[in-house]
Each structure stands twice: as C-alpha cells, then as structure tokens.
Amino acid sequence: DASNLFVMPGLWDTHFHREREIRFFADRTNRAQLAYGMTSTLAPGDVAYSSAENREAIKAGNRVGPRGFVSGEPIDGARTHLDHFRGISNVAQLPIEESRMRGLDYDYLKTYVRTSADVKRRMVNAAHKFGIPVGTHLMSPGFYVGVDGTAHLAATQRLGYARTVTDNAGLSYDDVPAVYANRSIMTTLGGFDVLSNHVCPGTDPRLNIFANWKLPQCEAPPEPDPDCMTDICRQTRTFARVRDAGSLVLAGTDFPLGSDVMLQLHAELRTLVNYGYWSPYQALLTATRNPAEFLGIDDDLGTLEPGKLADMIFVQGNPLENIDDTINVKMTMVNGTLRTVD
C-alpha cells in the first residue's frame, strides 16, 4: 500500500566503482542498492567489459539491479595509479581507446591524474563527438582542455597550481566556484576515511538480508559547527558555493573506497544538509535530477513527469522536511517494475 508513502525519483550514486573488487560483482550488490532506493549508478572509471556486462544483463532482465551507466578504465599516464588503468604515453595510442569507447558504448569517460594535456584534449574531443561527458581529477589542466567535471573536491585537483582544498583546513580558494561554473563535481564527502553524520543501522530489517558487509557503528551525528571550523563543514560550504555559481553537484560515494554500498549515499545527503548550507530539496537534486542532466538523459530520468521512465522510490516520511527520512525506502521501482525488500 503506497497511499501513505512519499513518492520521489529514484536515487543515483554517480561515483560507484562496482567492478573494482570481485566480491561486489554478484547480484547481491545490486539488490542492496535497490533496497536503499538507488535506481541508477554511474561508474566514473571501471573495468570496462564487466561494467558493460552488468548494464546489459540488467537491461535484458537477466539480472536485478539499478540502471548501470558505464565507463571504461580511466585514461592515465604511462605510470598508472592502479593496475587496471589504461596507460597512455602518447596520442598515437588513443585510437584504440576511442575504438573501445565506441564499441562498448560508454556513457562517460574518465581521464586520470598523469595524462598529459594533449591526451586529455584528444580524448575530450573524441568523447564529445560521441556524445558523452568527460571527468577527471585534475581541474587544471582538465577544465582548460574541455573536461566537463571532476570526481572530487579534496583530491589531486591542480597540476602546478594551489590545491582546490587545503590539506588540513578544508579551505577553498575564491576562484574555485567561478572555475566550476557550468561544470560538474561529485560530492564524495565520506568516500575515504570519514562517514560524517553516521547513518545508524538500528533495527533496519534490510540489514538482515545483507548482513555480511561491514557496517558503520551507531554513532551520534557530529557536534554542531556554527563557525564551520571542521574540514567536512568547509567542504559542504564549498559545494554550496559551486552550486550557486552554476555547477551541477552530483551525489557520489567512491564505493568501495572506505564506503558502504547501502548507507554511504544517505550519509552523503545528510552531510550536505547537516551544516546548514543545503536544504533537503537541494541535496536531493544531487542524487536525482542533476545526474540525469549531466549525462544528457533528463528527458527520460531524474524527475517524475509524464512520459519519463518509471524510476521511483516510495519512502516513509517526508525527505523534503527531514533528509533523514530518505533512507526509509519501502519499495523501489525501476523501469516500471516494482520491488520490495521481502
């Protein structure tokens, strides 16, 4: 009975490396995400063939799970950060990567830290001709060669320039909001060492089904920070500044790097709202409308409107009044198929 439930668009995790670890390949990961309201994921750099296989299996109805939007392995320099990255030493190698992008029908392309500006520019041009956006970690030189957004705020962001966020204080320079105008950024607030504003599992029956994952402890939310002295508060403030400058802020967890497949996205949304720089409505846009707009598919997804695909969730409570209610998902619908936890 959905008559007393809040109906809203399905949630997106736009920074989800599903294929990074083999223990997350199976159907169970997908079902856990559905149970917590995620109807779409974007892999900003993933194992290309496995990621494409998961997308096609879900489309064909042979596997249950959120829509999977696919990218290949990140394009990196000759000395790659991870062993599955694509090491590119010069532009002569790029036709092979462009062929894989077209052959596997990527939805997104990611360039990494050690790529040269020439390689970034060539891949940006190829991806844009193919009709997909390009992300990176390096806002410089990335933004100067046409990259559409970054996967982090507090990470390796500027080559040869001061960092976007200082290491210890979480402060951002005044030019950052202007640089991000008309581009995108993924939140990734708790993707590494901190799960801010902890989501307490409590007696959630869904955790009985997916009980083998390591879960965060039940802890109180962080202490009030009215002067915004903590790193996490200052990051949410910077995200608000880039939002107000015209950036598309996208909710993302960087799973599985220190995050939880079920709860982390909800922690991201709560963290945005917790410090007062985001309303619940603004935070929810980062996980609904904004990702669809970023991928250029907002005619089909991201909001609930006649003629769009039926991706939605049914929630107990009112997330527009209390962002904590977003986690109270009772039913999830993907492409018109309704699923419940039991």
Rosetta blueprint (number, residue, H / E / L):
1 D L
2 A L
3 S L
4 N L
5 L L
6 F E
7 V E
8 M E
9 P E
10 G L
11 L E
12 W E
13 D E
14 T L
15 H L
16 F E
17 H L
18 R H
19 E H
20 R H
21 E L
22 I H
23 R H
24 F H
25 F L
26 A L
27 D H
28 R H
29 T H
30 N H
31 R H
32 A H
33 Q H
34 L H
35 A H
36 Y L
37 G L
38 M E
39 T E
40 S E
41 T E
42 L E
43 A L
44 P L
45 G L
46 D L
47 V L
48 A H
49 Y H
50 S H
51 S H
52 A H
53 E H
54 N H
55 R H
56 E H
57 A H
58 I H
59 K H
60 A L
61 G L
62 N L
63 R L
64 V L
65 G L
66 P L
67 R E
68 G E
69 F E
70 V L
71 S L
72 G L
73 E L
74 P L
75 I E
76 D E
77 G L
78 A L
79 R L
80 T L
81 H L
82 L L
83 D L
84 H L
85 F L
86 R E
87 G E
88 I L
89 S L
90 N L
91 V H
92 A H
93 Q H
94 L H
95 P H
96 I H
97 E H
98 E H
99 S H
100 R H
101 M H
102 R H
103 G H
104 L L
105 D L
106 Y L
107 D L
108 Y L
109 L E
110 K E
111 T E
112 Y L
113 V L
114 R L
115 T L
116 S L
117 A H
118 D H
119 V H
120 K H
121 R H
122 R H
123 M H
124 V H
125 N H
126 A H
127 A H
128 H H
129 K H
130 F H
131 G L
132 I L
133 P L
134 V E
135 G E
136 T E
137 H L
138 L L
139 M H
140 S H
141 P H
142 G H
143 F H
144 Y H
145 V H
146 G L
147 V L
148 D L
149 G E
150 T E
151 A L
152 H L
153 L L
154 A L
155 A L
156 T L
157 Q L
158 R E
159 L L
160 G L
161 Y L
162 A L
163 R L
164 T L
165 V E
166 T L
167 D L
168 N L
169 A L
170 G L
171 L L
172 S E
173 Y L
174 D L
175 D H
176 V H
177 P H
178 A H
179 V H
180 Y H
181 A L
182 N L
183 R L
184 S E
185 I E
186 M E
187 T L
188 T L
189 L L
190 G L
191 G L
192 F L
193 D L
194 V L
195 L L
196 S L
197 N L
198 H L
199 V L
200 C L
201 P L
202 G L
203 T L
204 D L
205 P L
206 R H
207 L H
208 N H
209 I H
210 F L
211 A L
212 N L
213 W L
214 K L
215 L L
216 P L
217 Q L
218 C L
219 E L
220 A L
221 P L
222 P L
223 E L
224 P L
225 D L
226 P L
227 D L
228 C L
229 M L
230 T L
231 D H
232 I H
233 C H
234 R H
235 Q H
236 T H
237 R H
238 T H
239 F H
240 A H
241 R H
242 V H
243 R H
244 D H
245 A L
246 G L
247 S L
248 L E
249 V E
250 L E
251 A L
252 G L
253 T L
254 D L
255 F E
256 P L
257 L L
258 G L
259 S L
260 D L
261 V L
262 M L
263 L L
264 Q H
265 L H
266 H H
267 A H
268 E H
269 L H
270 R H
271 T H
272 L H
273 V H
274 N H
275 Y L
276 G L
277 Y L
278 W L
279 S L
280 P H
281 Y H
282 Q H
283 A H
284 L H
285 L H
286 T L
287 A L
288 T L
289 R H
290 N H
291 P H
292 A H
293 E H
294 F H
295 L L
296 G L
297 I L
298 D L
299 D L
300 D L
301 L L
302 G L
303 T L
304 L L
305 E L
306 P L
307 G L
308 K L
309 L L
310 A L
311 D L
312 M E
313 I E
314 F E
315 V E
316 Q L
317 G L
318 N L
319 P L
320 L L
321 E L
322 N L
323 I H
324 D H
325 D H
326 T H
327 I H
328 N L
329 V E
330 K E
331 M E
332 T E
333 M E
334 V E
335 N L
336 G L
337 T E
338 L E
339 R E
340 T E
341 V L
342 D L
